[in-house]
Amino acid sequence: MKRTLLLFCLVLSSTLSGQPLNRPWLKAMENRMSVEEKEMLQSIYAPTVVATPLEDARRSVCILPDGEIRCYGSIERDKKNPKGKAAYLSSVDGGLTWKTRYSHGKMGACTYIPVKDIFVTSRADAEGTWFLISKIGPEDPEPEQVKISSYRFSDCFQPTKSDYSDRIFFTGQRRNERNESVPTFIYTDDYGKTFHLVELPHPPKPEIVFPHQGIRWSNDCGTEPMACEISLGKMMMLIRNATDAFYQSFSEDGGTTWSDPEPSVFQGCITTPFLLTLSDGRIVNFWNNTRPLPESDHEKQMPPVAETVKDGTWEDVFTNRDVAHAAISSDKGENWTGVRELYLNGIRNNADFRYVGGVLYSLDKSVHQFQAFELPFNKILVSVGQNPVSRRMLIFDLDWLKETDRQEDFMDGLGGLSTFVYVKSISGSAEAYVGNGHCAWNRTNGALLVPDPEGGYSDVLQLSKYPDERLFNDIQGLTWNFPASHEGEVEIGFFLAEDTMRINLTDCWFNPCDPYVASQAQFSTDLTADDVPSGAWHTLLLKYDPEWVEICCDGKGVTRLKAKKNSPLGLSYLNIQCVSDSSNSKGTYIRLLKKR
């Protein structure tokens, strides 16, 4: 007891004096890197892909006390051996390069606890939930197992050691008697001898309100909670649910008790967040700041859906899992900077989206789910996504989240935008149907890069409208992210060819083909040839603050719009659509997008 109290006081003293929190692998990782490797890691700024994880993101990555990074999973899967062979990726140069090795232990990815020189993780099976303890590490063939509960807690994150006490904690969920997911905070104060489980109230289920015509997947409304320490005694938890915002809960006693969950400032629906506390006390949130298409009338939906979709037990389709985001707080979660697209799904335009990647790995082809670690030199390593065709390991510099400007001139193609449209596809989980495609629809390109209509030598983006009965709808649009701000200017270089251009300024990602963006955006307006000149290139300027946006064309005022709702994190998205009543329209050309 005296030793625990002494450790607590030492950590508290260093924290209150502004000293870094304990992240022992940072110095170890830096010490084992060569001069060239340090230079290469320091040169990474914007998110850079460094590997494809061997397993879906959440808990498969760990860092050993000597600075080695490992990512566990499996390789060599085929129809004869669908589980493949246990393996891990290993990096000894700060995540720059990776080697594949077979795994023979029973721990796998785990958390190192320096004060006890042990490795810990959790495991769940049909008999309950277990805490694994090892003096050896991930490859331990026979780790000690302590039973936490007879309940099976699923989707657990890796255990975390408190920066302020002996407490080790993690989060998970279990099914209650009503088949609902109960978010649970699990902790031990004696390094695995005894455990305490704190269950939080189940967030409310969503109602069918405009623009929805059917119910969302709502039984899993309190799943996959994620908690982090904010300061001494104070903790924050984000909870996945079926509304348009993550729910949040706070603890003032290190997680022993929690406030009732309530909506947070982070938008997102049926996706999983990840909170990372840095050594200097800053907090980084990783999440999908995205809005799915409104639910359709499942009774009339074609192709038809299963009864479990109609009653909200399961979902019909995930249309909000193709964009991963990150933001950072320097004031204990009071304010957040960034809200930037960390990664766009590389197969988001794929016409074979439902089947690409095969059935031997995850049937979800998303970039939702995260796990992140602090690296030396202000860098972050993050694992994101599901299925090998989508999931990636990235490194980026935290200063990238502090940028205020962004420009898109299409010199790098469409890699920085969302422009896809949906193809009519079977809806629902793969368990209900023959084949692949977990709650997924196929897609194809909507807006395309085409030659300049005035004969220039650069390509420009055309948003048009052409009938195609194979599509979910024929709306073409673009969705473009810029660093979030409460005040700013967005410039658009445009050529109105025919009909109407719809401009939407929002604080989250909407599907480019979503017909209801205008009703949900903070600012929205339709511009025709009566408002702006057509048939030539012009510059549109949108100058916004929390209450108003002034729209000018070539320096002349066009309109002034009042915000329809608040944007707690600031505006961060421009959505432009071709709006036309005709079946064919050349729409609008775009050659420049700029935010400053």
N, C-alpha and C positions, 0 to 999 in steps of 0.2 A: 504493500500500500504506500509506504514511504517512497519507494523507488518510482512508482507511478506518479505520485504527487510531484516529486522532484522533476521528472521528465516533463510533466504538464507545465510546470512553472518555467522551465528552461525554454520550451517551445513558445510559451506565451510571451516571455520576455523578448525573445528574438523577433517574434512577429510584431509586437507592439513597437519595437524599436526600428522597424522598417527593414529588417534583414529578410533575405529570401526564405521561403518555405522549403522544407527539405525535399529535394529531388536528386538523390544521390547518383542516378545514372547520367545526369547532364555532364558532370565533370569526368566521369569514367568514360563516357562516349567520346568526349572531346580529346581526352588523353590518348586514346587508342587510334585516332585518326591521323593520317599523314598531313603534311602541309598542303599538298595538292587537294586532298579530300576536303580539308577544311575550307579551302578556297572555293571548291565546287559547291559545297553546301551553302556557304555564305552567298553565293551568286544567285541562288534560287529566290525568286521574288513572288511572282504570280503562281497560282496552283499548278504544279507540275507532276504528271503521272510518273511514278517510279516503279510500280509493280502491279500485278494482278493477284489479289489475295487468294488463298486456297480455300476460303470459306466465306460465307456471307458476313458482312460487318456486324459487330456488336461486342464480341468478347474473344476473338481468336488471336489478337496481337498482345505481346508482352515484351517488356524490356528487362533484361537480366542485370544484376548488379555490376557486371563488368562492361555494360554498355551495348551488348549484343541485342539486336532486335529480332524477335521471332514472330512469325505468323503461321499458326497451325491450321490444319485442314486435311484434305486428302487429294491424291493424284491417281492417275491411271485407272479411272473409272471406265467401265464398259458394261455391256449388257450381261456378260457372264459374271462380272464382279462389280455390281452397281455401287458398292460402298468404297471401292478402290483401296488404296493403301494409305495408311496414316503417314503424314509428312508435315514438314514445316519449311517455310522460307526463312533464311538467315541473312542478316545484314550486319556487318561489323564496321561499316563506314558511315554511320549516321543515316541509313536508309537510301543511300545513293545507288547501291547495287545489291543484288540478292542471289543466293544460291539455294537450290532445293535439296533437302535431305530427308531421309526416311525417319519416322518417329517410332520409338519402341516403348515409350513410357505411358503412364496412366494419368498424369497430371494435365499435360498439354499447357495451353496458355494459362498463366497464373500471375499473381501479384506478389512481389518480393516485399517483406516486412523487415527493414534493416534492424530495428531495435531488438528483434528476436532472432534475426538471421534465419527466417523461415520463408517458405513460399506457400501461398494459400489460394484456393479457388473454391467454387461451388459446383455441385453436380446434382441433377434431378433425374429420377427414374420412377418406375411404377411403385416402388416402396417408399418414396418420399424425396426429401431434399437433404443433401449431404454437404458437409464442409470438409475439404481435403487439405491436409497439412503435410508439408515435406521439408526436410533439411537439405534435400538433393536438388530439387528444381523440377522443371517441366518433364524431364525424362525419367523421373522416379518411377520404378516398376511397381512399388507397393506403398503408396502414400497412406498416411493415417487418415481414417474416415470417421467423422463425427456426425451423427444424425441430428439435423436441425429440426425437422418436422416430418410427420407422416404425410402432410400435404405435398403435392408436387408443385413447386413454384417454377413456372416457365419463364422464358425470356429474361433471365437474370443477367445483369451486368457483372463484370468482374468486381471482386471486393476492393474497397478503398480504405487505406489507413488514414484516420483523422490526423490533421496537422496540429491538433490542440490537445489530444488525449490518447489513451490506449484503445479507443473505439475503432473497430473494423466494421464497415457497413457495406451493404449492397441492397439493391431493390429487385423486386420480382412481382409476380402476380399468381393468384390461384383462382380456381373456379368455385363460386359459392353454390348454395343449393338452388339458386335461381338461374344457374348457368351463366352468371355474370363474372367478369374479371375483377378481382379485388386488388387494387394497388397496395403493395406491402413494403415496408421498410424493415430490413432485417439487420440486427447488429449483435456484436459480442464485445464485452469489455474485458474479457480475460483470455484473449487470443484463442478462442475456439472451444473453451471448456463448456460454456453455457451460452444460450442465444435468447434474444428477445425479438418478438415479431409485433410490429405496429401496423395495423390495417387502417387504411384511409377510406373515407366514404366513396362510393361509386359515383363518378360524375353523372349528371343528368343525361338522359337520352335525348337526342334531337327530335324536334317536331317537324311535321311536314308543312313548311311555309314557303312562300314564293322565294325563288323560282323552282323549288322542288315539287315534283309530282308523286314521288314515292319515298319510302323510308331508307335511310342509310344503314349499313352494318352497325348495329348499336349494342349488341350483347357484349362486345369487347370494347366497351366505351371507357374503361378504366385501365387499359393495358399499358405495359412497358413503361412504368415510371422511371425517371432518372433523377438522382439527387446529387448535389454537390455542396461543399462548405463555402459559405460566403465570408464569414468572419468567425471570431471566437463564439461558439455556441449557436450561431445562426446558420441555418441550412435552407436551401431552396430545392423544390422538386417540381419537375414538369411531367405531366401525365398525358399520354396519348388518349384521344377520345374522338367521337364522331361529330362534334360541332366544328365550327370554322376556326377555333382557337384552342391551343393547348391549355389545359387547366394547370394551375399552379398551387402549391401549398408551401408553407414556411414553418420552420421549427426554430424556437429560441433556446432550446436546451440540448442541442447536438443530435436531435432526431428522436428523443424519447417521446415527445408528443408533437403533433402536427395540427396546423389550422385546417379548417374545412377547405377542400379544393374550390377554386374559383377561376374564372377566365383570366388568362394572362395576356400580355401585349403581343405574344408570338402567335401568328396565324399558322394554321396547319390542320389537316384533317386525316385521321387514321394513318398517321405516320409516326416515326419514333425519333425523339430528340436525344441529344447527348450534351451534357454540361462538363466542361473541363476547367478546373481551377489551376492557374499557373503559379509558378514559384514566387512571383511578385504580387500575388493576390488578385490579379485580373481574372475575369471569367470569360470563356469563349463558349458560345452556344452554337451547336450544329443542328440544323433542322431543315425541313422542307417547307419553305415559306410559299406555299402553293394552294390554289383553290381548285378542287375538282369540278368537272362539269356537273350541273344540277342533276339530281336523280330524276329519272324518267318514270312514267306510269308503268310499274312493273307488271301490272295485269295485262297491259296492251303491248308490252315490249316485244319487238321482233328483231332477231330470233327470240323465242320465249326463254324465260329464266325459271330456275327451280323455286319451289315453295319456300326454301330456306332463304332465298334472296328477297322474296316478297314480304316475309315476316321480319326481316332485319337480322336474322341469325348470321347471314353471310352477305358479302358485297357482290354486286354485279360486275363492276369494273373499277379499276384504279386509274384515274386520269390525272393524278397529281403527284406522281412519283418519279418524274424525269428531271427534276432540278433540285440540287442540294445547295444549301445556304450556310453562311457563317456570319456571326456578329460578335463583337467584343465589348465588354464593360470594364471600365477602369474605376468605377465608384460603387462596387458591391451590388451590381445589378440594377442601380437606379436608372442609368441611361446606357444605351447601346449604340455602337458605331459599326457601320458596314452594311449589313443585310445584303451581302454580295453573293452572286452565284459562284459557289465553290467548284461545282462540276455539273455539266449538262450531259445527260445520258447519251453515250455515243451511238446508240441504236434507236434514238427517239423518232427518226423518220422511217424506220424499217418497215417495208411492206410485209415482211414475214415476222413481225415482232412477236407474235404468239408462239412461234416454234423455234426461232433462232436461239441457239444455246442448248437445245435438246432437253430431254426429260431426266437426265442423270444427275443434274444439279438442281438448284432452286428453280421453281417454276415461276417465281416472281422476277421479272427482268428490270428491276428498279434501281434507283440510286438513293433509296431511303435506307435508314439504319446507318449508324456511325460508331466509330471508336477512335479516339484521338489521344496523342501524347505530345508533351513538350520536348523539343529537341534543342541542342545548343544554338546560339547565334540568332535567337528570336524566331526560330522556325517551329512549325507544327507538322507532325505526321498524322494523317487521318486516313482511316480505312472507311470506305463508303460503298454501299450498294449490295446487290444480290445477283447471283448467277455470274459465271466468269465473263459473259459477254458485256456485262454492265458494271460489275464491281471493280473498284480501283483503289490503289494506295497512292496518296498524293502528299507532297510537301509544299508548304507555302510560308511566306514571311508575314508575321502579324502586322507589319506596317502596311501591307497590301489592303488590309481592312480599313485603314485610315484615309485612303484616297478619297477625294471629293469629286474628281472629274472622270469622265469616260467618253470615248469617241468610237464610233463604228462607221468605217468607210468601205467595208466589204473587201478590203484587200486580202483578208484571211478567209474569204468565203463566208459561209453562214454558221461558222463554228460558235459564234457568240450570241446566236439568236434561237428562239423557238418559232418555227414556221409550219409545223406539220398539221395535217388534217387526218381525221379518223376514217378508217374503212369499216363498214358494217361487219361486225364479227360476233361470234358466239360469246355470250356474257356468262360470268360466274366462275367459280373455282374449278380447277381441272378435275377435282374429285367427282364432280357431278357429270362430267362429260368425257368422252373418249378423246384422247389427245393431250396436247400441251396448252399452255396459256392461262396461267392463274389470274383470273379477273383482268384479262388484258384484251385490248383491241389492236388489230393491225393498223398501220398508219401509212401515209405516203406524203410526198412533198406537196405543200400548198404553194406559198409564195416562192418564186424562183428568181435567180439572177439571170438577167437578159441584157442584150445590148441597149445602150442609151438610145431612147427614142429620137433624140436630136442628132444622132450620128456620131457621138463621141466615142473615144476609144476605151472607155471604162465600162464595166458591167454595173448595172443598177438592179435593185430589187423591185419586182412587179407584184403587186397585190391585185388579183383580178377575180373574176367569177365565171366559172364554166360549169354547166350541168354535168353531173356524173352520178347515176343512180347507185353506184357502189359505195358512195361516201355517206358518212353520218349526216353531214350537211355540206353545202358548197361555200361556206364562209371562208375566205382566206384572210390571214392576218399575220402580224409579227408581234412577238413579245420580247422586249429588250430591257435588261436590268442595268441600273446605274447605282452608284453608292448612295445610300439613303440620306436624305436631308429634309429639314422642315422648310427650307427656303432654297431656291435655285432657279436655274434657267435650263430649258431643254430646247435645242435647235434641231429642226428637221428640214433637210433639203429635199423638196418634193416636186413632183410633176403630176398634176391632176389631169388624167386622160379622159375619164368618163365617170359620170354619176357622182357618188359621195364618198368622202374619206372620213372615217370615224376615228377620233382621237380620244384615248383614255389614259389618264394618269392615275396610277394606283399604288398601293403599298404592298402588293403581293403579286405573285405570278398567276396569270390566268391562261388557260388554253387559248392559243391564237384563234381557234375556230369557235370559241364560246359565244353563243348569241346573246348572253346576258351580262357581258362585261360592263356595258354602259350603265346598267341599273345598280351595279355593285361597286363601281369605281368612285374614288373621291371626286374626280372631275371627268366629264365626258361631254363631247360635242360633235355634231355632224357638220362637216364643211362641204359645200357645193360650189359650183362655179359662180353662184350669186354672192358667195362669201370671200372666195380667194380666186385669183386668176387661174385659168386652165390652159393646157396646151403648151406650157413652157415651164422651165425650172424656176422655182421661187424658194424663199426661205421663210419658214414658219418659226416663230419664237414663242415659247410658253414660259412665262415668268410666274412662279408660284410661291405662295407662303401658306401657312396652315389654314387660312380662310378663303383665299382667292387665287385665281389664276388669270393673268392677262395674256391674251393671245393676239399676236401681231403678225402680219405678213408683209415682208419687205419693209419693215419699219412702220407700217400703218396699222392702227388698231382694228381688230376684227370682232372680238367679243370679250366679255369679262364674266367669269363663272364663279359662283360661290360653292365652297366645298359641301358635299352632301353628307359627309361624316368625317370623324377625326382620323388621323393617321399617327398613332402613338410613337411609332419608330421613324416617322417621316415617309415621304414618297420615295419609291425605289424602282418603279416600273413604268414603261411606256408601252401601250398596246395600240396598234393601228390596224384597222380592218377596212376592207372594201365593202361598202354597204350599197346595195343596188336592188331594185325591185325587178329588174330585167333578168333573164336567164343567162345572158352573156354581158360581160362588162370588162373593158380593159383596165378599169380601176385606177390605181395610183402607182407611180414609180417613186422609189426612195433611193437617194444616193448618199445621204449623210445623216447620222444621228449623233448628237453631241450634248453632253450634260456638263454644266459648269456651275 
